[in-house]
Amino acid sequence: MLKPILLNASKELFTQLNIPKSKQSWKSLKYGELDQVEVTNNPEPIFPRLDKEVEEDFIKDMINGKKIAPVVEEDFINIEDFLKVELVVGEILECAQHPNADKLLVSQINTGDRVRQIVSGIKGSYTAEEMVGKKVIVVIYLTHA
């Protein structure tokens, strides 16, 4: 249930608890089905321990108005580009396995204004047949550029 929130941590949890891939999806959730979980021989901390002194200094600097260097992530877009993003609900009309890839599905999705073809790497979690008729959120980026 934490998978949508703790993206990377949930993968590590599944690995360290030896949860089989077949039991890692919402569809496979059934109360009491996993009555025993075997932890790996060498579990490693998933969340690093914070250094108390470093965190206290950081908070004191914030309180005292000291400029904190912003964290720069290259994967982020700026606000102007973000304002160009549209999220629309689409319905999957057709879905098939990609002819040249094992993990990709090719979907025909009606977003109201047109039918779009979208390739997604979700074959490990869904079959093409399961996807037909589902409603999905489609990110439409830079449509007004």
C-alpha positions as CSV (number, residue, x, y, z in Angstrom):
1,M,0.0,0.0,0.0
2,L,3.0,2.3,0.4
3,K,4.1,1.8,-3.2
4,P,2.5,4.9,-4.7
5,I,4.0,7.0,-1.9
6,L,7.4,5.5,-1.3
7,L,8.4,4.7,-4.8
8,N,12.0,3.6,-4.3
9,A,11.7,2.6,-0.7
10,S,8.9,0.1,-1.5
11,K,11.1,-1.6,-4.1
12,E,13.8,-2.0,-1.5
13,L,11.3,-3.2,1.1
14,F,10.0,-5.9,-1.3
15,T,13.5,-7.0,-2.0
16,Q,14.6,-7.2,1.6
17,L,11.4,-9.0,2.7
18,N,11.6,-11.4,-0.3
19,I,8.1,-10.5,-1.5
20,P,7.6,-12.3,-4.8
21,K,6.8,-10.0,-7.8
22,S,3.4,-11.7,-8.1
23,K,2.5,-10.2,-4.6
24,Q,3.6,-6.6,-5.3
25,S,0.6,-5.2,-7.0
26,W,-2.7,-3.8,-5.8
27,K,-4.6,-6.6,-7.5
28,S,-2.7,-9.3,-5.6
29,L,-3.5,-7.8,-2.2
30,K,-5.4,-10.2,-0.1
31,Y,-5.5,-10.1,3.7
32,G,-3.6,-13.0,5.4
33,E,-2.2,-14.4,2.2
34,L,1.4,-13.9,3.2
35,D,1.4,-15.4,6.6
36,Q,5.2,-15.4,6.9
37,V,7.9,-13.1,5.5
38,E,11.5,-14.1,5.3
39,V,13.9,-11.1,5.7
40,T,17.1,-11.3,3.6
41,N,20.3,-12.3,5.4
42,N,21.9,-8.8,5.1
43,P,19.2,-6.2,5.4
44,E,20.3,-2.7,4.9
45,P,18.7,0.6,6.2
46,I,16.4,2.0,3.7
47,F,16.2,5.5,5.2
48,P,19.6,6.9,6.2
49,R,20.0,8.1,9.8
50,L,20.1,11.9,10.1
51,D,23.0,13.6,11.9
52,K,21.4,15.5,14.8
53,E,24.0,18.2,14.8
54,V,23.8,18.9,11.1
55,E,20.0,19.0,11.2
56,E,20.1,21.4,14.3
57,D,22.5,23.7,12.5
58,F,20.4,23.7,9.4
59,I,17.3,24.6,11.4
60,K,19.1,27.3,13.3
61,D,20.4,28.8,10.0
62,M,16.8,28.9,8.7
63,I,15.5,30.6,11.9
64,N,18.3,33.2,11.8
65,G,17.5,34.0,8.2
66,K,20.7,32.6,6.7
67,K,20.4,31.9,3.0
68,I,20.2,28.2,2.4
69,A,21.5,27.0,-0.9
70,P,18.6,25.6,-2.9
71,V,18.8,21.9,-3.9
72,V,19.2,21.8,-7.7
73,E,17.7,18.8,-9.4
74,E,18.2,18.5,-13.1
75,D,15.0,16.5,-13.5
76,F,12.7,19.4,-12.5
77,I,11.1,21.7,-15.0
78,N,10.7,25.4,-14.3
79,I,7.4,27.0,-13.4
80,E,6.8,28.4,-16.9
81,D,7.1,24.9,-18.4
82,F,5.0,23.4,-15.6
83,L,2.2,25.8,-16.4
84,K,2.1,24.4,-19.9
85,V,1.4,20.9,-18.6
86,E,-2.2,19.6,-18.9
87,L,-3.5,16.5,-17.1
88,V,-6.5,15.0,-18.8
89,V,-8.5,11.8,-18.2
90,G,-8.4,9.4,-21.1
91,E,-10.0,6.0,-21.7
92,I,-8.0,3.1,-23.2
93,L,-9.8,1.9,-26.3
94,E,-7.2,-0.6,-27.5
95,C,-4.0,-2.0,-26.0
96,A,-1.4,-4.5,-27.4
97,Q,2.0,-5.6,-26.6
98,H,4.8,-3.7,-28.3
99,P,6.1,-5.8,-31.2
100,N,9.8,-5.1,-30.4
101,A,9.9,-4.9,-26.6
102,D,9.0,-7.3,-23.8
103,K,7.9,-4.8,-21.1
104,L,6.0,-2.3,-23.2
105,L,2.3,-1.9,-24.0
106,V,1.0,0.3,-26.8
107,S,-2.4,1.9,-26.0
108,Q,-4.8,3.9,-28.0
109,I,-6.3,6.4,-25.6
110,N,-9.3,8.7,-26.2
111,T,-8.5,12.0,-24.4
112,G,-11.7,13.7,-25.6
113,D,-10.0,15.9,-28.2
114,R,-8.4,12.9,-30.1
115,V,-7.2,9.4,-29.8
116,R,-3.5,9.3,-28.8
117,Q,-1.1,6.4,-29.0
118,I,0.9,6.0,-25.8
119,V,3.7,3.5,-25.1
120,S,4.1,2.6,-21.4
121,G,6.4,0.2,-19.5
122,I,3.7,-1.4,-17.5
123,K,3.5,-4.9,-19.0
124,G,5.1,-6.3,-15.8
125,S,2.0,-5.2,-13.8
126,Y,-0.9,-5.4,-16.4
127,T,-1.9,-7.4,-19.4
128,A,-3.0,-5.6,-22.6
129,E,-6.5,-7.1,-22.1
130,E,-6.8,-5.7,-18.5
131,M,-6.0,-2.2,-19.7
132,V,-8.9,-1.9,-22.3
133,G,-11.7,0.3,-20.8
134,K,-9.6,1.7,-18.0
135,K,-9.5,5.4,-17.3
136,V,-6.0,6.9,-17.0
137,I,-4.4,10.3,-16.4
138,V,-2.6,11.5,-19.5
139,V,0.1,14.2,-19.2
140,I,0.0,16.5,-22.2
141,Y,3.1,18.6,-22.3
142,L,3.8,21.7,-24.3
143,T,0.7,21.4,-26.3
144,H,0.4,25.2,-26.8
145,A,4.0,25.9,-27.8
